[in-house]
Amino acid sequence: MREAERVVDAAVEHIRTRSDESLGIATLNLKQRDLIAELLDERLASIEAAEEYRSRWHKVGQPLFIKNLENVQGDERDAIIISTTFGKPPGAGVVRQNFGPISKLGGGAD
């Protein structure tokens, strides 16, 4: 949750101060992607410039995105925020050393 909130803070700051640059957010897992998407939607609902930003970049074919590692390949934006957090599984005392596709041979690339 803590990193998701910081990623959302960074995205909001980007939209407010660098509206002339497109933005993407990449995560290393689906749960973090979904959490960031939810938090960002909540925050952007109260920011006037957010809808204008989204609309403008959508019209030029570079909409704001939040994607997990497996789906971000090939996407280009002026800025990309990367969320790398993996947490402890429920009931575990340590973080597993399995970081999804990035742990595999080739780093998730096919």
VOPAGU-2260 file (C-alpha; in pm, 1 decimal, decimal comma):
REM VOPAGU-2260
SITE   aa  ch    i         X         Y         Z
SITE  MET   A    0       0,0       0,0       0,0
SITE  ARG   A    1     277,7     243,6      91,4
SITE  GLU   A    2     450,1     216,4    -246,1
SITE  ALA   A    3     119,2     232,8    -433,2
SITE  GLU   A    4      40,6     559,4    -257,8
SITE  ARG   A    5     384,0     700,6    -349,4
SITE  VAL   A    6     339,4     595,0    -712,4
SITE  VAL   A    7       2,7     772,2    -718,5
SITE  ASP   A    8     163,7    1081,5    -561,5
SITE  ALA   A    9     429,4    1078,0    -834,6
SITE  ALA   A   10     168,6    1036,2   -1108,7
SITE  VAL   A   11     -41,7    1323,6    -975,6
SITE  GLU   A   12     268,3    1542,5    -949,6
SITE  HIS   A   13     354,6    1454,8   -1310,9
SITE  ILE   A   14       5,3    1545,3   -1431,4
SITE  ARG   A   15      12,2    1876,0   -1243,3
SITE  THR   A   16     364,6    1986,6   -1334,3
SITE  ARG   A   17     453,3    1804,0   -1656,0
SITE  SER   A   18     125,7    1793,4   -1845,9
SITE  ASP   A   19     320,0    1832,9   -2171,2
SITE  GLU   A   20     467,0    1482,4   -2121,7
SITE  SER   A   21     284,7    1151,1   -2156,0
SITE  LEU   A   22     292,1     902,3   -1867,6
SITE  GLY   A   23     279,0     530,3   -1808,5
SITE  ILE   A   24     296,4     322,7   -1492,6
SITE  ALA   A   25     442,9     -28,3   -1494,0
SITE  THR   A   26     415,6    -277,2   -1208,6
SITE  LEU   A   27     574,9    -614,5   -1147,0
SITE  ASN   A   28     251,0    -782,0   -1042,2
SITE  LEU   A   29    -123,1    -768,4   -1104,3
SITE  LYS   A   30    -226,8    -693,6    -746,3
SITE  GLN   A   31      -7,2    -383,5    -734,4
SITE  ARG   A   32    -136,0    -274,5   -1075,9
SITE  ASP   A   33    -495,9    -303,8    -959,1
SITE  LEU   A   34    -427,0    -122,0    -632,2
SITE  ILE   A   35    -249,5     165,3    -808,8
SITE  ALA   A   36    -528,7     191,8   -1067,0
SITE  GLU   A   37    -791,3     213,0    -793,5
SITE  LEU   A   38    -600,6     469,2    -587,5
SITE  LEU   A   39    -515,2     679,9    -892,2
SITE  ASP   A   40    -874,8     688,7   -1013,9
SITE  GLU   A   41    -986,4     803,5    -668,1
SITE  ARG   A   42    -723,6    1080,4    -656,4
SITE  LEU   A   43    -774,1    1201,2   -1012,6
SITE  ALA   A   44   -1149,9    1235,5    -962,8
SITE  SER   A   45   -1083,1    1542,4    -746,7
SITE  ILE   A   46    -825,0    1705,3    -973,0
SITE  GLU   A   47    -962,0    1932,2   -1245,7
SITE  ALA   A   48    -662,2    1908,2   -1476,2
SITE  ALA   A   49    -665,5    1527,8   -1469,4
SITE  GLU   A   50    -948,7    1475,7   -1716,5
SITE  GLU   A   51    -799,9    1728,2   -1957,5
SITE  TYR   A   52    -462,4    1551,9   -1929,8
SITE  ARG   A   53    -613,9    1207,6   -1992,3
SITE  SER   A   54    -823,2    1330,7   -2282,6
SITE  ARG   A   55    -536,3    1512,1   -2450,9
SITE  TRP   A   56    -299,9    1216,2   -2439,8
SITE  HIS   A   57    -573,9     973,4   -2541,6
SITE  LYS   A   58    -642,7    1180,7   -2853,8
SITE  VAL   A   59    -279,0    1157,5   -2965,3
SITE  GLY   A   60    -263,2     782,2   -2907,1
SITE  GLN   A   61     -57,4     786,4   -2587,4
SITE  PRO   A   62    -309,6     748,7   -2306,0
SITE  LEU   A   63    -203,4     722,4   -1943,9
SITE  PHE   A   64    -165,2     353,1   -1866,9
SITE  ILE   A   65    -111,0     128,1   -1567,8
SITE  LYS   A   66      12,3    -212,0   -1681,5
SITE  ASN   A   67     181,1    -512,6   -1534,8
SITE  LEU   A   68     518,7    -624,2   -1665,0
SITE  GLU   A   69     379,8    -882,1   -1907,5
SITE  ASN   A   70     170,7    -621,1   -2089,1
SITE  VAL   A   71     393,7    -314,6   -2096,1
SITE  GLN   A   72     650,2    -426,7   -2352,8
SITE  GLY   A   73     656,1    -194,6   -2653,4
SITE  ASP   A   74     468,3      90,7   -2487,5
SITE  GLU   A   75     652,0     420,6   -2499,8
SITE  ARG   A   76     579,5     733,7   -2300,6
SITE  ASP   A   77     778,4    1044,2   -2210,3
SITE  ALA   A   78     790,3     921,6   -1849,9
SITE  ILE   A   79     732,1     579,3   -1696,4
SITE  ILE   A   80     695,2     517,1   -1325,5
SITE  ILE   A   81     792,6     162,7   -1226,8
SITE  SER   A   82     644,8       3,2    -916,4
SITE  THR   A   83     871,8    -277,8    -799,6
SITE  THR   A   84     719,0    -374,8    -465,4
SITE  PHE   A   85     657,1    -731,6    -369,3
SITE  GLY   A   86     533,9    -800,8     -18,5
SITE  LYS   A   87     514,2   -1092,9     216,6
SITE  PRO   A   88     244,5   -1347,9     134,5
SITE  PRO   A   89     -30,6   -1361,6     397,3
SITE  GLY   A   90      95,5   -1542,2     706,2
SITE  ALA   A   91     458,0   -1546,3     591,0
SITE  GLY   A   92     746,3   -1393,9     780,7
SITE  VAL   A   93     957,7   -1312,5     476,7
SITE  VAL   A   94     919,2   -1199,4     117,7
SITE  ARG   A   95     944,8   -1490,5    -125,1
SITE  GLN   A   96    1231,1   -1462,6    -368,9
SITE  ASN   A   97     993,8   -1520,0    -660,4
SITE  PHE   A   98     929,0   -1197,0    -846,0
SITE  GLY   A   99     692,9   -1323,3   -1112,1
SITE  PRO   A  100     800,9   -1317,9   -1476,9
SITE  ILE   A  101    1106,3   -1104,7   -1405,3
SITE  SER   A  102    1257,6   -1398,5   -1208,6
SITE  LYS   A  103    1239,5   -1627,4   -1508,1
SITE  LEU   A  104    1498,2   -1684,7   -1777,1
SITE  GLY   A  105    1486,0   -1383,2   -2008,8
SITE  GLY   A  106    1319,2   -1160,8   -1747,9
SITE  GLY   A  107     969,2   -1227,2   -1875,2
SITE  ALA   A  108    1047,2   -1157,5   -2239,9
SITE  ASP   A  109     922,6   -1416,6   -2483,8
